[in-house]
């Protein structure tokens, strides 16, 4: 059952921003009979099942290789974290209801119908222990995109009202207020005004026309406001006309992470409509991994037609601007390790952009043992960082990151995702780790040259 | 009707029909599903090349995972290649195919056939041992896994019973020991009839699933 929205106060003091740890969990939303929940889940599942998903569901050979790629399995050794196992009830539902031999399974009773109890039991596997990082996709000998299937499974879970308490609460807040962490248009305006004064930087807001629309992550707005300043400095120096729009600025998309397609669409459309309104040629996404997936690769599909502007992650914008000479930087004689945000690199294809930026800065890049598309997730993606009960598991997975980054011996650790950064902040506080995860954007903004 | 007569006639026809119908049905079950248009701006439009690349490159595991998957991959190659040599390289099997299709090719040398038989048995039993002892595989395994293993090794076992008999070159109309030959042929027919309905369908599904992911990742310009 769901609690009223105002029963979920935000926690903006901890290293990781989410709602406060709930005294009582509400992991089952709404008051509905279980039969209705199942019908809703089934409907969502059937709607999602396109050709590729069906091919994947048919193809698993139960080799178990995917476990060897998953940070949650590798650090716990618990077989239930085997990525394809996280989809077991959905495979069961597919085979019984939609697969080519569904009628045989039903007629002979070879597959039992999925129950709400099963889905409830799987909530932890679909949400808490999967960041949808897609490393399992890289190892699967059949090429099954398990991470993509988990995203589809979440649609069914949301429709059934079976989303972890915290993730549901932040998603609902994002839909209601325009931001999961309270970065409402009013809060944004006040922050931008304060930052413009304090840092003496021009931040145009709600300009009627601009070549570039800048967007932010609520984590940046509330936790890393220097990233907003860095964005302004970079865009001011780039020579483009640009603006922030209070109509569409929040790039995080908790509709997508929680599994609510309608919310995902409305969150994406705010950005798209803001960009169209100011006739932007480029929409620059902030240092946020899943924002890239949501808008760069799914935004046009939410609109139902190609976007009339380009969508660039800030690291791509930096690389492009440095390449074209719009931006110039002073060299930095340091060694850095780079943590690739999964949704930008492995799942997004923008692996080379941050490396191009670091090369332009003259930084010596020391790659981790697994880097680029094979990088290990920080453990906090996919909304996992918001879920308090997942903390022990997430911290276990984080041990891989600490070991790999320490092994590089680099002075700097950098990334281009605010959600990764806050996961690192939280891991750092938990383990008393010495290393601080920095922002690539902020590094560039601090090295801008005339 | 003698057992061998049944195996060579109606049994084989039924198995081949089940194989064909099952394969078509299973693929149709996938391809009848809708495809949503993707309006995102592609980083590459060479989707077919991406699909092909994934089909080829995924034949070997990525370097980063090698230490954890090398033994399993080598073993899988061992019994897959072994099975192929046993089926396509043994003179009586070639004669069997020639009788059906008119196609023939030279047989593998005896030593290679012997190595292939050994590789296949060792590989299949190693795979079974891992499936029985690995907590991950025990959790994932279902009836299909166990049945598919048994149905795959059955023609090998029944083939060994035939090969123990005096070797007869070609495909004699009246073998000296018809019952073991019939049982061997029936076990093979069970394998091809079972294949499209089971996990053994990965023999053709591998191209579909790898292809879709390869194309999707090529569109994004992402490494796979």
Interface residues (C-beta under 8 A of the other chain):
Chain A: X49 X50 X51 X52 X53 X54 X55 X56 X58 X59 X60 X61 X62 X63 X64 X65 X67 X68 X69 X73 X79 X80 X82 X84 X85 X99 X100 X101 X137 X138 X139 X140 X141 X142 X143 X144 X145 X296 X297 X298 X299 X300 X301 X303 X304 X305 X306 X307 X310 X311 X345 X346 X347 X348 X349 X350 X351 X369 X370 X372 X373 X374
Chain B: X25 X26 X28 X29 X30 X31 X33 X34 X35 X36 X37 X38 X39 X40 X41 X43 X54 X58 X61 X62 X64 X65 X68 X69 X72 X73 X76 X134 X135 X136 X137 X138 X139 X140 X141 X142 X144 X145 X197 X199 X201 X202 X205 X206 X208 X209 X210 X211 X212 X213 X214 X216 X217 X220 X221 X222 X223 X224
